[in-house]
Amino acid sequence: MPQPRNDAPCPCGSEDRFDACCGEVRMPPEARYTSADLEQALRLLSIESQKPEHAAWLDAAREEFWGEWAELRSALDEDDEDDADELEAHSLVLAAWVFLDRERTEGRSLAGDLLARRGEKLLPGVRNALRTLEASYLKPYTVVRIEPGAGFVLEPFHGGARVWVSEATAGEIDEIGNVYFARVLRDARGGRVLYPDAFSFSYDWRDALAEFQSGARLAFETTGGALDERSLGKALVPEYHHLWCTWLHGEGDDAEGGEHDDGEFAELDPNELPCSSYRVHDAERLRAAIGSAEDFDPLAPDEEDFPVDAGEDAARWEWYSLELSDDGPSAWVWLVGERLEALALDAEVDVALRARLGELASGAIAHVSTRTGLEGSPDDESSARN
């Protein structure tokens, strides 16, 4: 899919024109810079960080960044392609934090310190690039829409305006509902891009990340620290990184990349799973949207992964399975009459499914309720409203 036209509605869903929202905007003179300016700014930061007077500070930064996962760095084999890619990802996050976030002197980062000491002597474009980088910070987003070959729509984790970024700058985003930590910048041409230190968690880590951030904010408040989002985002990078290492390599139910271990559906009790009800306003548009979506697969009642016994009503139910991970179906939806029901593996999948249905069939359905288990048939009005 090509880049959206300037006069087309913005893919982020704001209803504004693309060129007035997430598209390229004309940058004011005090913010303009070129790609060469950005490269030079990063080169200056790299040179600055290697000066002898920064050695102790840099060693402390590395120790704080890796924390209990210090042995992981030496365990990753640069000759192994997968390990080399992961090591590069860690290195990008570390470099961005050291250059742009970690306090160097008097509340300023290395970039801020460089601007304070040499800013007036730098070329305007290089100075503007440094200012843009220094103002940035890692922010958690939820992936709410994927346009294959074009870009992605990200929604701030704690609410706010959605943003659309091109696929070329977004790294590996392959699942709706994932949490994506990223710095969203305006590039040299005024378009929204992601700085390359972005990294993601699977959707089943949403609650843990939300709980962590709430605790971190409370800790900042207790110690009198700044509570603005930028300060919090810059201060928490090492903790985000430790959580990311846990997601990638930790032990427990969500180890090995945090993926669900779905197993056989027969091992799960549908009456203990979250089941959401929707009122259908436009059945034809809903069928067309689901039918054309690659992540929805139609099911027949006699198929092996058909989740419940529909009995005599099976013939008039339209069933679909939805894969939100590579491990097989994560949720099931069925349409009957003016109702749509959705059964998910857990609450996090239910949230991701709700976002996917909203993105796919906005206006065609309305969420009514979420309950635990299959209480009554899908066309039972009373059960749907409980």
Phi and psi in degrees as a GROMACS rama.xvg file:
@    title "Ramachandran Plot"
@    xaxis  label "Phi"
@    yaxis  label "Psi"
@TYPE xy
-74.6053  170.494  PRO-2
-57.64  137.587  GLN-3
-58.1499  146.901  PRO-4
-68.4036  152.244  ARG-5
-60.5538  -32.9162  ASN-6
-93.4429  4.21754  ASP-7
-83.2404  154.868  ALA-8
-58.7369  139.378  PRO-9
-64.3026  133.52  CYS-10
-61.444  -15.3472  PRO-11
-71.9439  -13.5967  CYS-12
94.8967  8.8369  GLY-13
-74.0756  -15.309  SER-14
73.9103  2.74527  GLU-15
-84.9749  163.073  ASP-16
-63.3165  148.277  ARG-17
-57.535  -42.1483  PHE-18
-73.6772  -10.2848  ASP-19
-104.04  3.68029  ALA-20
-131.082  -93.5283  CYS-21
-95.3298  -1.26181  CYS-22
-81.3115  -173.101  GLY-23
-70.1711  134.765  GLU-24
-120.565  156.332  VAL-25
-78.1545  115.59  ARG-26
-76.5772  140.126  MET-27
-65.2208  155.468  PRO-28
-53.8229  -37.2293  PRO-29
-74.4016  -1.59064  GLU-30
-121.993  -4.69604  ALA-31
-74.9657  142.348  ARG-32
-158.657  161.636  TYR-33
-105.3  171.321  THR-34
-60.3281  -37.1695  SER-35
-65.0886  -37.7904  ALA-36
-62.4884  -42.2801  ASP-37
-63.8793  -43.742  LEU-38
-61.3257  -41.327  GLU-39
-66.7611  -38.3731  GLN-40
-62.2687  -44.2408  ALA-41
-66.8893  -35.0293  LEU-42
-64.6145  -42.9333  ARG-43
-63.1261  -40.0271  LEU-44
-65.1601  -39.5528  LEU-45
-63.3496  -44.9033  SER-46
-62.7342  -44.1881  ILE-47
-60.7822  -41.3031  GLU-48
-67.8586  -21.1344  SER-49
-91.2815  0.773022  GLN-50
-68.2857  144.018  LYS-51
-54.6173  -35.6669  PRO-52
-67.5535  -13.4559  GLU-53
-99.9402  0.509772  HIS-54
-59.5845  -49.7687  ALA-55
-64.7123  -41.2515  ALA-56
-62.4221  -41.4404  TRP-57
-67.9655  -39.4411  LEU-58
-63.5053  -41.2103  ASP-59
-65.0923  -36.469  ALA-60
-64.6971  -44.4042  ALA-61
-60.904  -43.1586  ARG-62
-64.0234  -42.306  GLU-63
-66.7932  -39.9099  GLU-64
-64.8572  -43.9187  PHE-65
-85.0547  -34.6387  TRP-66
52.7693  -132.318  GLY-67
-67.5158  -9.44271  GLU-68
-99.2116  20.7799  TRP-69
-57.7359  -36.5856  ALA-70
-70.9583  -18.2837  GLU-71
-63.7085  -39.3557  LEU-72
-60.1658  -44.3899  ARG-73
-73.2584  -22.3357  SER-74
-78.395  -23.6116  ALA-75
-74.6502  128.607  LEU-76
-93.3276  116.973  ASP-77
-65.0115  -20.7448  GLU-78
-83.3837  -15.2278  ASP-79
-88.6094  127.021  ASP-80
-59.2329  -45.2198  GLU-81
-65.2509  -44.1213  ASP-82
-64.1477  -39.2334  ASP-83
-63.8053  -39.9195  ALA-84
-64.9272  -41.9841  ASP-85
-66.3255  -41.3416  GLU-86
-61.8559  -39.0796  LEU-87
-64.3271  -39.2049  GLU-88
-63.0165  -44.7122  ALA-89
-60.0696  -42.9905  HIS-90
-63.6702  -37.7033  SER-91
-65.0165  -42.544  LEU-92
-64.5553  -43.7242  VAL-93
-61.8057  -48.3411  LEU-94
-61.2001  -43.4627  ALA-95
-63.0036  -41.8057  ALA-96
-65.2108  -44.2303  TRP-97
-65.17  -43.5231  VAL-98
-72.4586  -40.9641  PHE-99
-113.789  -19.2529  LEU-100
-119.463  -48.8808  ASP-101
-66.4721  135.595  ARG-102
-65.1707  129.391  GLU-103
-104.898  -56.663  ARG-104
-143.84  133.861  THR-105
49.4971  46.3851  GLU-106
77.1307  7.62964  GLY-107
-108.881  145.061  ARG-108
-77.1539  177.362  SER-109
-59.745  -41.0805  LEU-110
-64.7205  -43.21  ALA-111
-64.9173  -37.6413  GLY-112
-66.1387  -41.762  ASP-113
-63.504  -41.0661  LEU-114
-63.5986  -41.0072  LEU-115
-66.544  -37.041  ALA-116
-86.7163  -37.2537  ARG-117
-126.986  4.58496  ARG-118
-54.0879  -44.2548  GLY-119
-69.1699  -19.9533  GLU-120
-90.4925  -11.3035  LYS-121
-82.4943  155.592  LEU-122
-61.5654  145.016  LEU-123
-53.4253  -41.6662  PRO-124
-64.4796  -41.9274  GLY-125
-65.7057  -40.9826  VAL-126
-63.141  -41.9045  ARG-127
-64.912  -39.0062  ASN-128
-64.0007  -41.3977  ALA-129
-63.213  -41.1754  LEU-130
-63.4934  -41.2123  ARG-131
-63.7758  -44.5661  THR-132
-66.0489  -43.2298  LEU-133
-65.3462  -29.733  GLU-134
-79.4989  -14.6897  ALA-135
-78.5035  162.563  SER-136
-160.814  155.902  TYR-137
-71.3851  131.335  LEU-138
-134.706  136.235  LYS-139
-80.1033  134.098  PRO-140
-126.091  158.829  TYR-141
-106.286  133.029  THR-142
-76.3695  114.325  VAL-143
-111.51  -11.479  VAL-144
-158.608  141.01  ARG-145
-126.792  125.363  ILE-146
-109.984  96.236  GLU-147
-51.5936  130.449  PRO-148
80.1719  -2.81355  GLY-149
-124.384  -64.1207  ALA-150
-178.224  -165.006  GLY-151
-140.124  149.808  PHE-152
-108.987  124.783  VAL-153
-115.183  138.034  LEU-154
-115.361  128.733  GLU-155
-51.1414  135.84  PRO-156
-56.0004  -34.6399  PHE-157
-106.141  24.0746  HIS-158
93.4182  159.926  GLY-159
129.731  -178.088  GLY-160
-67.8692  135.708  ALA-161
-73.5813  157.103  ARG-162
-130.882  146.782  VAL-163
-111.217  131.293  TRP-164
-128.505  149.767  VAL-165
-73.417  152.338  SER-166
-59.5002  -32.8247  GLU-167
-63.4091  -23.76  ALA-168
-110.358  -0.504411  THR-169
-97.7491  1.77592  ALA-170
66.6217  -150.396  GLY-171
-95.6976  98.4299  GLU-172
-117.129  113.642  ILE-173
-130.01  1.04403  ASP-174
-140.677  128.844  GLU-175
-66.7092  139.339  ILE-176
98.1375  -14.7915  GLY-177
-66.4311  154.201  ASN-178
-95.3407  128.489  VAL-179
-123.832  116.649  TYR-180
-89.0274  123.523  PHE-181
-154.645  157.146  ALA-182
-102.883  115.406  ARG-183
-94.7625  118.179  VAL-184
-118.829  163.346  LEU-185
-95.7936  123.657  ARG-186
-81.6491  -171.395  ASP-187
-59.3278  -26.5038  ALA-188
-96.7166  1.17872  ARG-189
89.4057  6.46358  GLY-190
-91.2463  155.73  GLY-191
-78.516  128.119  ARG-192
-137.389  166.308  VAL-193
-109.146  135.074  LEU-194
-67.9265  147.088  TYR-195
-71.4308  7.5968  PRO-196
-91.662  13.173  ASP-197
-68.6029  149.468  ALA-198
-152.604  161.124  PHE-199
-131.389  160.196  SER-200
-122.308  151.95  PHE-201
-72.3062  160.154  SER-202
-62.3842  -20.9798  TYR-203
-76.8966  1.03379  ASP-204
-100.573  3.58731  TRP-205
-57.5835  -49.6256  ARG-206
-62.2683  -42.6154  ASP-207
-63.7098  -40.4583  ALA-208
-68.3991  -40.2696  LEU-209
-63.451  -42.4858  ALA-210
-64.6697  -40.697  GLU-211
-61.8737  -46.5249  PHE-212
-64.8225  -38.5482  GLN-213
-62.5913  -42.8101  SER-214
-64.9166  -39.8099  GLY-215
-65.7175  -40.9903  ALA-216
-63.4307  -41.3833  ARG-217
-63.9435  -39.6413  LEU-218
-63.7996  -40.8188  ALA-219
-62.4258  -42.2789  PHE-220
-64.8761  -39.7893  GLU-221
-63.4249  -38.3938  THR-222
-90.4912  2.35463  THR-223
79.6404  15.4111  GLY-224
-73.7454  164.773  GLY-225
-66.2263  138.813  ALA-226
-106.074  0.696155  LEU-227
-67.3386  153.264  ASP-228
-59.8424  -37.9445  GLU-229
-64.6126  -46.9011  ARG-230
-62.1398  -41.9666  SER-231
-65.0353  -43.8387  LEU-232
-61.6263  -40.0735  GLY-233
-71.8173  -36.5373  LYS-234
-74.3712  -27.3261  ALA-235
-93.2332  4.36341  LEU-236
-55.2252  -47.183  VAL-237
-59.28  -40.5171  PRO-238
-66.1392  -40.8093  GLU-239
-57.9779  -41.6773  TYR-240
-65.9479  -40.4816  HIS-241
-62.3307  -41.4866  HIS-242
-63.4816  -39.7903  LEU-243
-63.3115  -42.208  TRP-244
-61.9931  -39.6012  CYS-245
-63.2799  -41.5511  THR-246
-63.4972  -40.687  TRP-247
-74.5893  -37.928  LEU-248
-131.97  -1.65278  HIS-249
-70.1434  164.616  GLY-250
-99.2504  152.571  GLU-251
128.65  -168.147  GLY-252
-63.3633  -29.2522  ASP-253
-109.317  24.252  ASP-254
-71.9574  176.516  ALA-255
54.8184  61.2777  GLU-256
82.8436  7.06807  GLY-257
69.2049  14.1246  GLY-258
-76.8257  149.383  GLU-259
-67.1476  138.781  HIS-260
-96.236  84.587  ASP-261
-64.7953  -41.3474  ASP-262
64.1809  -158.842  GLY-263
-86.6014  138.742  GLU-264
-62.2869  -26.7007  PHE-265
-60.932  -22.9842  ALA-266
-80.7832  -8.83192  GLU-267
-102.113  150.43  LEU-268
-100.1  109.228  ASP-269
-56.3977  -26.1531  PRO-270
-75.9409  -3.69365  ASN-271
-110.524  2.88732  GLU-272
-100.305  153.86  LEU-273
-68.1479  134.23  PRO-274
-129.76  117.283  CYS-275
-101.078  145.703  SER-276
-113.331  142.775  SER-277
-131.723  145.093  TYR-278
-93.8608  131.415  ARG-279
-92.8981  123.393  VAL-280
-99.2602  -28.2971  HIS-281
-142.794  86.3088  ASP-282
-62.5527  -38.9578  ALA-283
-65.0574  -43.6117  GLU-284
-67.6679  -36.3636  ARG-285
-62.9141  -45.9597  LEU-286
-61.2419  -42.6835  ARG-287
-64.0081  -40.6589  ALA-288
-66.562  -47.1956  ALA-289
-66.9874  -40.4443  ILE-290
-63.4518  -28.5589  GLY-291
-95.1914  -5.19808  SER-292
-83.6366  129.717  ALA-293
-69.9044  -24.1794  GLU-294
-88.0497  -2.55153  ASP-295
-104.043  128.5  PHE-296
-119.185  128.942  ASP-297
-68.0297  147.061  PRO-298
-123.892  152.279  LEU-299
-111.249  147.104  ALA-300
-57.4009  -23.3021  PRO-301
-93.1458  2.93257  ASP-302
-73.9482  154.963  GLU-303
-63.7884  -34.6018  GLU-304
-96.2845  19.2535  ASP-305
-70.5133  118.229  PHE-306
-74.0208  -31.2272  PRO-307
-135.037  163.863  VAL-308
-84.9606  109.441  ASP-309
-82.5482  -11.3797  ALA-310
63.6377  -143.506  GLY-311
-67.6493  -20.9017  GLU-312
-79.8238  -8.10475  ASP-313
-56.8028  -35.8514  ALA-314
-63.2444  -27.2265  ALA-315
-103.929  6.52881  ARG-316
-96.1361  136.494  TRP-317
-103.099  111.885  GLU-318
-104.949  145.638  TRP-319
-143.146  145.374  TYR-320
-105.095  151.121  SER-321
-126.74  127.625  LEU-322
-102.768  110.738  GLU-323
-101.44  4.12223  LEU-324
-148.209  176.778  SER-325
-84.722  0.500819  ASP-326
-93.4202  6.95674  ASP-327
115.249  -172.802  GLY-328
-57.4291  134.004  PRO-329
-107.845  -19.4885  SER-330
-155.576  160.801  ALA-331
-135.051  137.449  TRP-332
-126.048  148.994  VAL-333
-141.59  141.983  TRP-334
-113.972  129.457  LEU-335
-148.723  123.449  VAL-336
61.0408  -125.844  GLY-337
-104.657  26.0022  GLU-338
-128.618  148.197  ARG-339
-126.779  129.124  LEU-340
-115.145  148.433  GLU-341
-137.143  126.156  ALA-342
-111.122  126.598  LEU-343
-120.14  158.892  ALA-344
-66.0578  -35.603  LEU-345
-158.826  -179.033  ASP-346
-63.2791  -37.118  ALA-347
-65.8284  -41.011  GLU-348
-65.1144  -36.4255  VAL-349
-61.5225  -40.934  ASP-350
-64.3156  -44.8173  VAL-351
-63.8674  -39.9618  ALA-352
-64.3616  -42.3354  LEU-353
-61.6425  -40.6411  ARG-354
-64.9729  -40.3649  ALA-355
-65.9861  -44.0917  ARG-356
-65.2797  -38.8769  LEU-357
-63.9269  -40.5418  GLY-358
-69.9  -36.4619  GLU-359
-79.7751  -37.1446  LEU-360
-132.605  39.9295  ALA-361
-57.2129  126.771  SER-362
92.5752  -21.5598  GLY-363
-88.5535  -22.5994  ALA-364
-138.151  162.77  ILE-365
-137.577  129.574  ALA-366
-68.0769  133.014  HIS-367
-105.714  -50.2834  VAL-368
-165.056  164.215  SER-369
-128.52  130.437  THR-370
-129.536  175.15  ARG-371
-101.372  121.087  THR-372
86.9201  172.582  GLY-373
-92.6513  86.9866  LEU-374
-92.57  102.148  GLU-375
79.2869  178.462  GLY-376
-83.5694  160.099  SER-377
-59.6202  -27.0918  PRO-378
-96.2917  18.5495  ASP-379
-87.2446  102.827  ASP-380
-57.9416  -39.5464  GLU-381
-65.5262  -41.5327  SER-382
-69.4196  -32.4393  SER-383
-69.1129  -22.8031  ALA-384
-95.8569  -3.33582  ARG-385
